[in-house]
Amino acid sequence: MKPIWQTLEQNYAENKARSIASLFDKGDRLARFSATADELYLDVAKTNIDDDALDALLALAEAAGLAERRAAMFAGEKINTTEGRAVLHTALRSSEAAPLLVDGRDVRPAIAETLARMEIFAEGVRSGKIASQSGAPFTDVVNIGIGGSDLGPAMARLAFAPYQDGPRTHFISNVDGAHARDTLRGIDPATTLVIVASKTFTTIETMTNAETVFGWLRGALGEKIGTHLAAVSTAQELTSKMGIDRARVFGFADWVGGRYSLWGPVGLPIMLAIGAERFREFLDGAAALDAHFQNAPLAQNLPVLLALTGIWHRNICGYDTRAVLPYDQRLARLPAYLQQLDMESNGKRVQMDGTAVERDTGPVVWGEPGTNGQHAFYQFLHQGTDVIPVEFLIAAEAHEPELAHHHDLLKANCLAQSEALMLGRSFEEAKQIASRLGFEGTERERQAAHRTFPGNRPSVTLAYPKLTPFVLGQLIALYEHRVFVEGVVWKINSFDQWGVELGKELANALLPMVQGDEAKDKDPSTTALLERLRE
Ligand SMILES: O=P(O)(O)OC[C@H]1O[C@](O)(CO)[C@@H](O)[C@@H]1O
């Protein structure tokens, strides 16, 4: 039997120029190339993957040991082998009762206890029972964190705007003082609760911002600011050093990766904004997708189909990037969130065993909400020299029934884009358009060339009834598991992030030179830049 990769490469070589639209002529393509999981519907039919290619891709997942790796993750085995850790963010949203052992200890009681403490705290703040120093209810929450301690709640905060009935939430992540300054402007420290969120509690950006924000609180409230503070971390002893009351510290274990952490205490700002009940719905959505990922046959399994489509585009077609284009303004931060989830997880160049990867790994992930993107970079998507596989997201219903005509336009645009990318417009059609515009002869040909769309550009679409907490939970879990499946096929560790370390170390070494020390052992380019950047 031919190796699976070779089968896929040959299939693509033979069918590269085939029209994607023609694939719909044969049989019921949609039945095989779409699938549902509770509220989510995934359509991967507008791609150049045919039945044989899908068979081979599914065989690839099986041959990579997907079922075993998946079972190992959910069972709490230490699949993050470079850090010697289990990977159990799924446990944070699970309502299963059977013990889940890590190092011989059941992790479920601590998860349940922390969630219950979060709920008491969040509902206390929301009701005004837990109040500011003056006794007035908290009106604002400032979350200080970066990466996984910021992107998840910041993304969800926007997504859940229709459900926001608690204090306003704000996010400070960048060490750039402008972020703190601009965020704090207009907020009253007397009624602001500050959450310091950091898995390690050593991240320089977060520690620096925390000191600045604490100073801001002290300026208004005096030295005793404890009633205005809370912390989220795995390093409880470090939170005490910062003077945060133990009762206000919400811990989690090292088997929750930063970029997978919004289901636990890192989600506290979301719970404060929308309440404990809605937050549970968010967890339930993710848990439903977890169950689907574990139980649905691979051929109808959303994360598997999405991952295999990604592998086809990355490894077989050789596309370097993928665009995530939510036709949902409230998912404006989803692409940024997915950049960390996907690129920090799968931007790897060695396999689990330390040898070089055999294939390209994670692509560049980028995107913007539709329809804004249409008026910016879609020109490139339709007529540029690179092909970019696109992932559209769209809800059947908006939260604004009185503005239904807006949503109709949004849906029409989303569908139009995937259709236009697939069908394109032939030179002949473009010539007819040029004729109608009054062009003749060679000028008609020239004008037609500019109005021709090559088409045959792939896209997938994710549709859901409405952007509810349950649906967002499903969506995020879907992307998490997609990243996992791709990582399994590429044989990489999707749960470490050594690639962020070198820059951190060099920044520490450079700081004294930025502050005036002589530049030592630096290349001429860096030395010259240091000179220029000194105040
Ligand atoms: O939550 P912490 O420990 O402050 O880390 C923040 C982020 O920094 C990283 O370690 C590296 O960027 C991310 O993985 C993490 O989400």
The ligand as an SDF file (V2000), in Angstrom:
LIG
                    3D

 16 16  0  0  0  0  0  0  0  0999 V2000
   -0.0420   33.7110   32.9100 O   0  0  0  0  0  0  0  0  0  0  0  0
    1.4110   34.0500   32.8720 P   0  0  0  0  0  0  0  0  0  0  0  0
    2.2420   33.1050   33.6500 O   0  0  0  0  0  0  0  0  0  0  0  0
    1.6190   35.4690   33.3020 O   0  0  0  0  0  0  0  0  0  0  0  0
    1.9010   33.9190   31.3920 O   0  0  0  0  0  0  0  0  0  0  0  0
    1.3620   34.7010   30.3500 C   0  0  0  0  0  0  0  0  0  0  0  0
    1.6830   34.1420   29.0150 C   0  0  0  0  0  0  0  0  0  0  0  0
    3.0860   34.0580   28.8150 O   0  0  0  0  0  0  0  0  0  0  0  0
    3.4170   32.8940   28.0900 C   0  0  0  0  0  0  0  0  0  0  0  0
    4.0280   31.9910   28.9500 O   0  0  0  0  0  0  0  0  0  0  0  0
    4.3790   33.1720   26.9720 C   0  0  0  0  0  0  0  0  0  0  0  0
    3.9660   34.2020   26.1680 O   0  0  0  0  0  0  0  0  0  0  0  0
    2.0610   32.3600   27.6110 C   0  0  0  0  0  0  0  0  0  0  0  0
    2.0990   31.0160   27.3340 O   0  0  0  0  0  0  0  0  0  0  0  0
    1.1990   32.7400   28.7550 C   0  0  0  0  0  0  0  0  0  0  0  0
   -0.1580   32.6560   28.4440 O   0  0  0  0  0  0  0  0  0  0  0  0
  1  2  2  0
  2  3  1  0
  2  4  1  0
  2  5  1  0
  5  6  1  0
  6  7  1  0
  7  8  1  0
  7 15  1  0
  8  9  1  0
  9 10  1  0
  9 11  1  0
  9 13  1  0
 11 12  1  0
 13 14  1  0
 13 15  1  0
 15 16  1  0
M  END
$$$$
